[in-house]
């Protein structure tokens, strides 16, 4: 069931792919900036876009908080995921899944807020990812005592929401 849904939504996303307008990038950056300041977030995790995902990197560079450390996920040899610091001008390496990630020498960071990619979500806002479970395992391991504030944001396009409403009515 999940594989079929994943395949359908990836096909829709490929057909409906778009770049955020400068206005939308600025708007999203301001919202993330407000959340970071309000919740004293200084370690922000996000994803490097693949498979027609929204280019969140172009949003992150607009946040402009002086001491904000940004980090990207890294898949370790044991198939666990961690986050490593990354600055937009630094080179990236390609992992075994073909995804760009920070170099091994970069410092591990525990993000306080994470922007999580997804393929789709259901009516109760459960996330459907790519099926490898990296984010699910990472988020399940978080020790709430060591993390001050964790917020997971989903970036979607409005066509998906409309498609979900139509398919829910049919079932």
RAVEN-V140515 format. One record per pair of residues at least 4 apart in sequence whose ideal C-beta (glycine too) atoms are under 6 Angstrom apart, sorted by the first residue. I is the first residue (numbers start at 1). J is the second residue. D is the distance in whole Angstrom. If there is no record, write none. Layout:
i->{I | I}
j->{J | J}
d->{D | D}
This chain:
i->{2 | 6 | 9 | 9 | 12 | 13 | 14 | 16 | 17 | 20 | 20 | 25 | 25 | 25 | 28 | 29 | 29 | 29 | 32 | 33 | 34 | 35 | 36 | 36 | 39 | 41 | 41 | 42 | 42 | 43 | 43 | 43 | 43 | 44 | 44 | 44 | 45 | 45 | 45 | 45 | 46 | 46 | 46 | 47 | 48 | 48 | 49 | 49 | 50 | 53 | 54 | 56 | 60 | 61 | 69 | 69 | 70 | 71 | 71 | 71 | 71 | 71 | 71 | 72 | 72 | 72 | 73 | 73 | 74 | 74 | 74 | 75 | 75 | 76 | 81 | 81 | 82 | 83 | 83 | 84 | 84 | 84 | 85 | 85 | 85 | 86 | 86 | 92 | 93 | 95 | 95 | 102 | 112 | 112 | 113 | 114 | 115 | 116 | 116 | 118 | 118 | 118 | 119 | 120 | 121 | 121 | 122 | 123 | 129 | 133 | 135 | 142 | 156}
j->{6 | 119 | 119 | 120 | 16 | 52 | 52 | 159 | 52 | 24 | 25 | 58 | 59 | 62 | 59 | 59 | 62 | 63 | 63 | 63 | 38 | 39 | 41 | 65 | 149 | 112 | 113 | 67 | 68 | 69 | 109 | 111 | 112 | 68 | 70 | 113 | 71 | 83 | 111 | 114 | 56 | 60 | 115 | 117 | 72 | 100 | 53 | 55 | 99 | 117 | 155 | 115 | 70 | 88 | 85 | 109 | 86 | 83 | 84 | 85 | 86 | 109 | 111 | 86 | 101 | 102 | 81 | 83 | 82 | 84 | 101 | 81 | 95 | 80 | 134 | 138 | 108 | 109 | 111 | 102 | 106 | 108 | 106 | 107 | 109 | 90 | 102 | 100 | 103 | 99 | 101 | 106 | 148 | 149 | 151 | 152 | 153 | 135 | 152 | 127 | 129 | 154 | 128 | 128 | 125 | 127 | 126 | 168 | 135 | 137 | 139 | 147 | 160}
d->{6 | 5 | 5 | 4 | 6 | 5 | 5 | 5 | 4 | 4 | 5 | 6 | 5 | 6 | 5 | 5 | 4 | 5 | 6 | 5 | 6 | 6 | 4 | 6 | 5 | 5 | 5 | 5 | 6 | 5 | 5 | 5 | 5 | 6 | 5 | 5 | 5 | 5 | 3 | 4 | 5 | 6 | 4 | 4 | 6 | 5 | 4 | 5 | 6 | 5 | 5 | 6 | 6 | 5 | 6 | 6 | 6 | 4 | 6 | 5 | 6 | 4 | 6 | 5 | 6 | 5 | 5 | 6 | 5 | 5 | 5 | 6 | 5 | 5 | 4 | 5 | 6 | 5 | 5 | 4 | 4 | 6 | 5 | 5 | 5 | 6 | 4 | 4 | 6 | 5 | 5 | 4 | 6 | 5 | 5 | 6 | 5 | 6 | 5 | 5 | 6 | 5 | 5 | 4 | 5 | 5 | 5 | 6 | 6 | 5 | 6 | 6 | 5}
